[in-house]
Amino acid sequence: MKLCMIGTGYVGLVSGVCFSDVGNTVYCVDKDQKKIDLLNKGIVPIFEPGLEEILKKNYKQKRLIFTSDLKKAVINSDIIFICVGTPTKKKTNSADLKYVFSVAKDLKKIIKKYKIIITKSTVPVTTGDKIEKILSRLKKKKLVDVVSNPEFLREGEAIRDFIYPDRVIVGTDSNKANRTLKSLYFPIIKKSSRYFNTSRKGAELIKYASNAFLATKISFINEIANLCEKAGVDIKDISLGMGSDQRIGDRFLRAGPAYGGSCFPKDTRALIDTGNKFKTDLSIVKSVVNSNDKRKTLLIKRVEKILGSKLKNKIITFLGVTFKPNTDDMREASSIPMIKYLNKKYSKIRYYDPSGEKEDLKGLNNVNYCDTISSACLKADLVILHTEWNDFKLLNFKKLIKKQKFKIFDMRNMYSAFRMKKLKIDYYGIGR
């Protein structure tokens, strides 16, 4: 099939590359000509394991086309995916849909024969109705079907998630569109039970409800971790004991920093906003957002408690600053408010992250990126294990730090508290 992905951000690029890898011709469109030029050179603007290799292979075989020419891409495609950003509006919780509607208005001018228009972007309930209204003239002529097909790609594991999905959600009441999309996804789903056809509104809400539920699990286990610290219980035992119950499951039950990234923060806020518009009090989701915001402050206070009141001139090393491993995404990463707070207290901050230096931290006085773990850790007063990259799981801290007295704050519980005690290392974990 011939596909058009509008927007080469995380969702559009990963989906486009993976669709081409199963035999489709894919046009990836973006207004940013610099990004298109880089992609045509095989340079991937995001950090996602395995993506560059698949991109280069399919580009070479001419199944993957990067262009800024929207009209040409749409005319030559059968299915159009809208993959543009839906950030949170400033001073409000609602999703900003201006990019989505802008694309719909562009499509209105271009489409002359039947196309399936799919929102891959995360959008609130009734967004599809609004897109259909913009395209009403085309809808009356039966030139378009507007479908919701949300993505469920985890950053760092997106290619695996695309090839082996838990489910493919397709929201449409059009038999024609449904048949076409089932055929498109057939090489991926293999088992019919993984393909779920529902209403368009249902598909839109499934995405938000899923992310809100996962965010709830994270916030829940983080709050239980707070209790464990006071009660002298190891949170890992609680997570294992709970997660062994098949009704609960062990995924997303690992205590750590506040959740971050491109999805959970904005999607929980947008879901609350949607609830308000429908005069429905989503009190649990509100509590999750509130709990997550409080956690950022709580962990900052924990660092102060570990180091004592005197933070000035203390050398603090962050190992990992992204919100999760195997991605370069800094959106809503809890490391940012922590580093900014400690910087205001005149601490000397160093950080190392396998995905490189971060724009978000440039320009901050006494905040320096180190290109090796050893240079970041040398003579540190406190090492904060913020992100659980594999690079950090077997470190010899005494050899790295080369200092008699230092402290370790393991925010991901990567190390054994018992072993650290045996090594006479001043060690602090989460929920221990």
WODAMO-V236510 format. One record per helix or strand of 3 or more residues. SS is the DSSP state (A for helix, B for strand). FROM is the first residue (numbers start at 1). TO is the last residue. If there is no record, write none. Layout:
# WODAMO-V236510
ss->SS from->FROM to->TO
ss->SS from->FROM to->TO
This chain:
# WODAMO-V236510
ss->B from->2 to->6
ss->A from->10 to->21
ss->B from->25 to->29
ss->A from->33 to->40
ss->A from->51 to->60
ss->B from->64 to->67
ss->A from->70 to->75
ss->B from->79 to->82
ss->A from->98 to->110
ss->B from->115 to->119
ss->A from->127 to->134
ss->A from->136 to->140
ss->B from->144 to->148
ss->A from->158 to->163
ss->B from->168 to->171
ss->A from->175 to->189
ss->A from->192 to->194
ss->B from->195 to->198
ss->A from->200 to->231
ss->A from->235 to->243
ss->A from->264 to->277
ss->A from->283 to->307
ss->B from->315 to->319
ss->A from->334 to->344
ss->B from->348 to->352
ss->A from->359 to->361
ss->B from->367 to->369
ss->A from->373 to->377
ss->B from->382 to->385
ss->A from->390 to->392
ss->A from->397 to->401
ss->B from->407 to->410
ss->A from->417 to->422
ss->B from->426 to->428
